[in-house]
């Protein structure tokens, strides 16, 4: 489909929608930038667009006569694919693309696509650093914060694009085909959006939808769902494992990360050479190394990248020490499984700040991960009572309910003993109290640094 002069409705006026509008303006499409929220300010939306933007901004309802004129719909990742309006468009046989599909239409060069419930941002960032040691033109895009559509016109046949992809983005894949894909893990998340675990798994698996025997899919051997998926794929499958020694793949043996290709056993590095810690971090490193190997990056360059790498912001990020108490920001721990990994990484008695927007998760396994390590559980947000009830069922009684993140930090400062850690790892989304997990993390760091 040629996009010039096509009538295209972009559904969503957030970062993704604005970026899609800028891209399609350059492609000379007839654009309608739409949002169902009629309370939004058109002038504020216009201020984010180029001055010469020629499209229409539409808020609220979409007239049926307008729908009948559309050639294509671009869905922003935050727009559920089963909305009545989306179904209405689908029933009229209007093609519906997501942001990734739109970007792929223009994309050149090699592509590495990374997904999974947890670890995507760290792994994507690390893969980007590995690729920059060997390739001259590298773009790190997607769910990591820079829309794929914003950078795609800069790609060339020599480029490598490393894209972090959420399940929301992968729901609308049609022709997108990465040279290398990686699925890091799959645990329950976003079930309020996907409704069933099966649909969530299917969305993640979509990253491999168009891959063939020339392509590579990197999978976590420790994830039973992914091991099963690995048996069904047409691609070359590259496993990594933190608990098993593999005949072929990349694995953790004692404290060494090893790459085994047939008979050759190559030492990648010792985990003490890394600046990140915890089994989940070593899994992220192994997945990133596998991506580098799959695109031909020499092992010495891979080692340089991984040993120089430091943790990304908001993921078990050390903030400071106050009165002998260490504070860690894990605002990116937006589901129980991610938060469990942060809890497991703590080496001292810990006061845990948790709670937020309810994505339909349950917290039983999360509570079991406390393993005597959590001294106090400080709860805020929509889920605080749900989590408190679950904690009590598990016999955990040291619960403090607070109204704000600042109050949570202040309470922890009072309750913590010298040698303790305070960990913000909410196990919930930030929506409702904060714009996003980044704002939540930044405020936590601000409150901690302002402690007397």
DASULKA-V57070 format. One record per residue. N is the residue number from 1. RES is the residue in one letter. SS is DSSP state (2 for helix, 1 for strand, 0 for the rest). NEAR is the number of other C-alpha atoms within 12 Angstrom. D_CENTER is the distance of its C-alpha to the mean C-alpha in whole Angstrom. Layout:
n=(N,N)
res=(RES,RES)
ss=(SS,SS)
near=(NEAR,NEAR)
d_center=(D_CENTER,D_CENTER)
//
This chain:
n=(1,2,3,4,5,6,7,8,9,10,11,12,13,14,15,16,17,18,19,20,21,22,23,24,25,26,27,28,29,30,31,32,33,34,35,36,37,38,39,40,41,42,43,44,45,46,47,48,49,50,51,52,53,54,55,56,57,58,59,60,61,62,63,64,65,66,67,68,69,70,71,72,73,74,75,76,77,78,79,80,81,82,83,84,85,86,87,88,89,90,91,92,93,94,95,96,97,98,99,100,101,102,103,104,105,106,107,108,109,110,111,112,113,114,115,116,117,118,119,120,121,122,123,124,125,126,127,128,129,130,131,132,133,134,135,136,137,138,139,140,141,142,143,144,145,146,147,148,149,150,151,152,153,154,155,156,157,158,159,160,161,162,163,164,165,166,167,168,169,170,171,172,173,174,175,176,177,178,179,180,181,182,183,184,185,186,187,188,189,190,191,192,193,194,195,196,197,198,199,200,201,202,203,204,205,206,207,208,209,210,211,212,213,214,215,216,217,218,219,220,221,222,223,224,225,226,227,228,229,230,231,232,233,234,235,236,237,238,239,240,241,242,243,244,245,246,247,248,249,250,251,252,253,254,255,256,257,258,259,260,261,262,263,264,265,266,267,268,269,270,271,272,273,274,275,276,277,278,279,280,281,282,283,284,285,286,287,288,289,290,291,292,293,294,295,296,297,298,299,300,301,302,303,304,305,306,307,308,309,310,311,312,313,314,315,316,317,318,319,320,321,322,323,324,325,326,327,328,329,330,331,332,333,334,335,336,337,338,339,340,341,342,343,344,345,346,347,348,349,350,351,352,353,354,355,356,357,358,359,360,361,362,363,364,365,366,367,368,369,370,371,372,373,374,375,376,377,378,379,380,381,382,383,384,385,386,387,388,389,390,391,392,393,394,395,396,397,398,399,400,401,402,403,404,405,406,407,408,409,410,411,412,413,414,415,416,417,418,419,420,421,422,423,424,425,426,427,428,429,430,431,432,433,434,435,436,437,438,439,440,441,442,443,444,445,446,447,448,449,450,451,452)
res=(X,X,X,X,X,X,X,X,X,X,X,X,X,X,X,X,X,X,X,X,X,X,X,X,X,X,X,X,X,X,X,X,X,X,X,X,X,X,X,X,X,X,X,X,X,X,X,X,X,X,X,X,X,X,X,X,X,X,X,X,X,X,X,X,X,X,X,X,X,X,X,X,X,X,X,X,X,X,X,X,X,X,X,X,X,X,X,X,X,X,X,X,X,X,X,X,X,X,X,X,X,X,X,X,X,X,X,X,X,X,X,X,X,X,X,X,X,X,X,X,X,X,X,X,X,X,X,X,X,X,X,X,X,X,X,X,X,X,X,X,X,X,X,X,X,X,X,X,X,X,X,X,X,X,X,X,X,X,X,X,X,X,X,X,X,X,X,X,X,X,X,X,X,X,X,X,X,X,X,X,X,X,X,X,X,X,X,X,X,X,X,X,X,X,X,X,X,X,X,X,X,X,X,X,X,X,X,X,X,X,X,X,X,X,X,X,X,X,X,X,X,X,X,X,X,X,X,X,X,X,X,X,X,X,X,X,X,X,X,X,X,X,X,X,X,X,X,X,X,X,X,X,X,X,X,X,X,X,X,X,X,X,X,X,X,X,X,X,X,X,X,X,X,X,X,X,X,X,X,X,X,X,X,X,X,X,X,X,X,X,X,X,X,X,X,X,X,X,X,X,X,X,X,X,X,X,X,X,X,X,X,X,X,X,X,X,X,X,X,X,X,X,X,X,X,X,X,X,X,X,X,X,X,X,X,X,X,X,X,X,X,X,X,X,X,X,X,X,X,X,X,X,X,X,X,X,X,X,X,X,X,X,X,X,X,X,X,X,X,X,X,X,X,X,X,X,X,X,X,X,X,X,X,X,X,X,X,X,X,X,X,X,X,X,X,X,X,X,X,X,X,X,X,X,X,X,X,X,X,X,X,X,X,X,X,X,X,X,X,X,X,X,X,X,X,X,X,X,X,X,X,X,X,X,X,X,X,X,X,X,X,X,X,X,X,X,X,X,X,X,X,X)
ss=(0,0,0,0,0,0,1,1,1,1,1,0,0,0,2,2,2,2,2,2,2,2,2,2,2,2,0,0,0,1,1,1,1,1,1,0,0,0,0,0,0,2,2,2,2,2,2,0,0,0,0,0,0,0,0,1,1,1,1,0,0,0,0,2,2,2,2,0,0,0,0,1,1,1,1,0,0,0,0,0,0,0,0,2,2,2,2,2,2,2,2,0,0,0,1,1,1,1,2,2,2,2,2,2,2,2,0,0,0,1,1,1,1,1,1,0,0,0,0,2,2,2,2,2,2,2,2,2,2,2,2,2,0,0,0,0,0,1,1,1,1,1,0,0,0,0,0,2,2,2,2,2,2,2,0,0,0,0,0,1,1,1,1,1,0,0,2,2,2,2,0,0,0,0,0,0,0,0,0,1,1,1,1,0,0,0,0,0,0,0,2,2,2,2,0,0,2,2,2,2,2,2,2,2,2,2,2,2,0,0,0,0,0,0,0,1,1,1,1,1,0,0,0,2,2,2,2,2,2,2,0,0,0,0,0,1,1,1,1,1,1,0,0,0,0,0,0,0,1,1,1,1,1,0,0,1,1,1,1,1,1,0,0,1,1,1,1,1,1,1,2,2,2,0,0,0,0,0,2,2,2,2,2,2,2,2,2,2,2,2,2,2,2,2,0,0,0,0,2,2,2,2,2,2,2,2,2,2,0,0,0,0,0,0,0,0,1,1,1,1,1,1,0,0,1,1,1,1,1,0,0,0,0,0,0,2,2,2,2,2,2,2,2,2,2,0,0,0,0,1,1,1,1,1,0,0,1,0,0,0,0,0,0,2,2,2,2,2,0,0,0,0,0,1,1,1,1,1,1,0,0,0,0,2,2,2,2,2,2,2,2,2,2,0,0,0,0,0,1,1,1,0,0,0,2,2,2,2,2,2,2,2,2,2,2,0,0,0,0,0,1,1,1,1,0,0,0,0,1,0,0,0,0,0,0,0,2,2,2,2,2,2,2,2,2,2,2,2,2,0,0,0)
near=(12,16,25,18,19,23,30,41,44,46,44,35,38,31,27,38,40,40,37,47,47,36,37,42,31,25,24,21,31,30,37,37,41,38,32,23,19,16,14,19,17,21,14,14,29,24,15,21,28,18,13,14,25,20,30,23,35,29,25,19,18,27,16,13,11,17,28,21,22,30,30,36,46,48,44,43,34,29,34,26,32,21,16,15,27,30,18,21,32,24,15,20,17,23,29,35,37,43,50,48,36,42,40,32,28,29,33,26,26,33,47,48,54,53,48,46,41,40,50,44,39,41,48,46,41,44,51,41,37,44,41,27,26,26,27,18,26,33,41,40,36,43,34,31,26,26,38,42,42,32,33,41,28,23,29,21,19,18,28,41,48,50,50,45,48,43,42,40,41,43,36,37,38,26,22,36,34,42,35,43,52,55,54,51,38,39,31,35,39,34,25,20,26,26,21,18,23,18,23,30,34,27,35,43,42,38,49,42,29,24,30,21,15,19,30,36,47,47,48,45,36,27,25,17,27,35,25,19,30,28,18,17,28,18,28,26,36,41,46,45,40,34,23,22,23,26,19,24,38,46,43,36,25,17,21,26,40,36,33,26,20,12,11,13,20,24,25,37,32,25,29,16,22,27,22,31,30,27,28,37,38,44,44,46,54,48,52,52,47,51,51,46,33,36,33,21,27,23,28,21,25,36,35,24,32,43,27,20,27,25,33,27,26,37,41,41,33,34,31,23,23,27,21,16,28,33,42,42,44,45,43,43,45,41,41,39,35,40,41,39,34,48,45,30,31,37,20,27,29,38,43,49,51,56,47,42,32,33,28,27,32,29,37,24,24,33,33,24,25,32,20,22,27,35,28,34,42,45,40,38,32,27,33,30,24,27,40,32,21,24,31,19,15,21,17,26,20,21,31,31,30,27,22,28,37,28,23,36,42,26,28,39,35,20,26,32,21,21,19,30,40,52,54,54,49,52,47,46,40,34,22,20,23,22,17,23,33,26,22,38,40,28,28,39,32,19,28,34,24,17,22,12)
d_center=(30,31,29,32,34,32,31,28,26,23,21,19,20,17,16,15,18,20,19,20,23,24,23,25,28,28,29,32,30,32,29,28,25,25,24,25,26,29,29,27,29,30,31,28,26,28,28,24,26,28,32,33,31,33,31,31,29,30,29,30,31,31,35,35,38,35,32,35,35,31,31,27,24,21,18,15,12,13,17,17,19,22,23,27,27,24,27,30,28,27,31,32,31,29,26,23,20,16,15,14,18,19,18,19,22,23,21,23,23,21,17,14,12,9,7,7,7,7,7,5,5,9,10,9,11,13,14,15,17,19,19,21,24,25,24,25,23,19,17,13,11,9,6,7,9,12,13,14,17,18,18,19,23,23,22,25,27,26,22,19,16,13,10,6,6,6,9,10,10,12,14,17,17,21,21,18,19,17,20,17,14,12,11,11,12,12,13,14,11,12,15,17,15,16,19,19,17,19,18,14,15,16,14,12,15,15,14,17,19,21,21,25,27,26,22,20,18,17,16,16,20,20,18,21,19,18,21,22,20,21,25,24,23,25,23,24,22,21,20,19,21,21,24,26,28,27,30,28,24,23,23,24,28,29,27,27,24,26,26,28,29,33,35,34,32,30,29,26,26,27,24,26,26,22,21,18,19,19,18,15,15,17,15,13,16,17,15,15,19,19,17,20,22,22,22,25,24,27,26,28,26,23,24,25,21,20,23,22,18,18,15,12,13,12,11,15,16,20,22,25,28,31,34,33,30,26,23,20,17,14,13,9,10,10,11,14,13,11,14,16,15,16,19,20,20,22,26,28,29,26,26,22,21,19,19,18,17,18,15,18,17,20,20,23,21,20,23,25,22,24,27,29,27,26,29,28,26,25,24,23,22,22,21,24,27,25,24,27,29,27,27,31,31,30,33,31,33,32,30,30,29,28,28,25,23,26,28,26,26,30,30,28,31,34,33,31,34,34,32,29,26,24,20,18,16,16,14,14,12,14,16,19,20,18,16,13,11,12,16,16,16,18,21,20,21,24,26,26,27,30,31,35)
//
